[in-house]
């Protein structure tokens, strides 16, 4: 996660309800150009799934755009139902349930959250967390 101990937050960096609603609508539209327009050119997006301890790290708006385009080809009906937003200066948390069906038959029905950091009215960092749904009896 980025260092959020910067001494001052500029007004254009603030997370707002209007901005979060617009971002949520963009993701639910699955329009990758619309979604990408909310990210800074140098944004970092940590996906919940992937080969790294942080999931999978995406760096840069174009990489984020291309990865989302590939995801929506595999899960064309992916949708987030947002339950709550929490605001803290230039950061926000979105709590949601994601649903959809992958082309491999996987049914998505997971609860999760995104932690956003904003700079200049755009997302400079997004970190996604999902609950892990298992069908095995273990903790």
C-alpha positions in Angstrom: 0.0 0.0 0.0 1.2 3.5 -0.6 2.5 5.7 2.1 -0.5 7.8 3.2 1.3 9.9 5.8 1.6 12.8 3.4 1.5 16.1 5.4 -1.5 17.7 3.6 -4.3 16.4 1.4 -5.4 18.7 -1.4 -9.2 19.2 -1.9 -9.0 17.5 -5.3 -7.5 14.4 -3.6 -10.5 13.9 -1.4 -12.6 10.7 -1.7 -16.3 11.8 -2.1 -19.6 9.9 -2.3 -20.1 11.3 -5.9 -16.7 10.0 -7.0 -17.2 6.5 -5.4 -20.7 6.2 -7.0 -19.2 7.1 -10.4 -16.4 4.5 -10.0 -18.9 1.8 -9.0 -21.1 2.6 -11.9 -18.1 2.4 -14.3 -17.1 -1.0 -12.9 -20.6 -2.3 -13.2 -20.8 -1.1 -16.8 -17.8 -3.3 -17.6 -16.7 -0.5 -20.0 -12.9 -0.8 -19.7 -12.2 2.7 -21.2 -14.7 4.3 -18.8 -13.2 2.4 -15.8 -9.6 3.2 -16.9 -10.5 6.9 -17.0 -10.7 6.9 -13.2 -7.1 5.7 -12.7 -4.0 7.9 -12.8 -1.5 7.0 -15.5 0.9 5.5 -12.9 -1.8 3.7 -10.7 -1.3 0.5 -8.9 -4.1 -2.1 -8.6 -3.6 -5.2 -6.4 -6.0 -7.9 -7.5 -7.4 -10.3 -4.8 -6.2 -13.4 -6.7 -2.9 -14.1 -8.2 0.6 -15.6 -7.7 1.9 -13.0 -5.2 1.2 -12.6 -1.5 -0.7 -9.4 -2.5 -2.7 -11.3 -5.2 -1.5 -9.8 -8.5 0.1 -6.4 -8.9 -1.0 -4.3 -11.9 1.0 -1.2 -12.6 -0.2 1.6 -14.9 -3.5 2.6 -16.4 -3.1 0.6 -19.6 -2.1 -2.6 -17.8 -5.2 -2.2 -15.6 -7.4 -1.6 -18.6 -6.1 -4.6 -20.5 -6.4 -6.9 -17.5 -10.0 -5.9 -16.8 -10.8 -6.4 -20.5 -9.5 -9.9 -20.3 -11.4 -10.5 -17.0 -14.7 -9.4 -18.5 -14.3 -11.7 -21.4 -14.0 -14.6 -18.9 -16.7 -13.3 -16.6 -19.0 -11.2 -18.8 -21.7 -10.6 -16.2 -19.5 -9.7 -13.3 -21.2 -7.2 -11.0 -20.6 -5.6 -7.7 -23.4 -4.8 -5.3 -22.0 -2.0 -3.0 -23.2 -2.1 0.6 -21.1 0.6 2.2 -18.5 3.3 1.7 -16.1 4.6 4.3 -14.3 7.9 3.7 -11.0 9.0 5.2 -9.4 12.0 3.5 -7.9 10.8 0.2 -8.8 7.2 1.0 -12.1 5.3 0.8 -13.2 1.7 1.4 -15.9 0.1 -0.6 -17.6 -3.0 0.9 -19.5 -5.1 -1.7 -20.6 -8.5 -2.9 -19.4 -9.6 -6.3 -21.4 -11.9 -8.5 -21.1 -13.4 -11.9 -20.4 -16.7 -13.7 -17.1 -17.5 -15.3 -16.7 -19.1 -18.7 -15.2 -22.1 -16.8 -18.5 -22.4 -14.8 -17.2 -20.8 -11.6 -20.0 -19.0 -9.8 -18.8 -15.8 -8.2 -20.7 -14.9 -5.0 -18.0 -13.3 -2.7 -18.0 -10.6 -0.2 -15.1 -8.2 -0.3 -13.8 -4.7 -0.1 -11.6 -2.3 -2.0 -9.3 0.2 -0.4 -8.8 3.2 -2.6 -6.2 6.0 -2.5 -6.9 9.1 -4.6 -4.6 11.8 -6.2 -6.1 14.6 -8.3 -9.5 13.1 -8.3 -8.3 9.8 -9.7 -7.4 6.4 -8.3 -3.7 6.1 -7.7 -3.9 2.9 -5.7 -6.6 0.2 -5.4 -6.3 -2.9 -3.2 -8.9 -5.6 -3.5 -9.8 -8.2 -0.9 -12.3 -11.1 -1.2 -13.6 -13.6 1.3 -12.4 -17.0 0.3 -15.2 -19.5 -0.2 -14.1 -23.0 0.3 -16.0 -26.3 0.1 -13.7 -28.1 2.5 -14.0 -28.4 6.3 -10.9 -26.5 7.4 -10.0 -23.2 9.0 
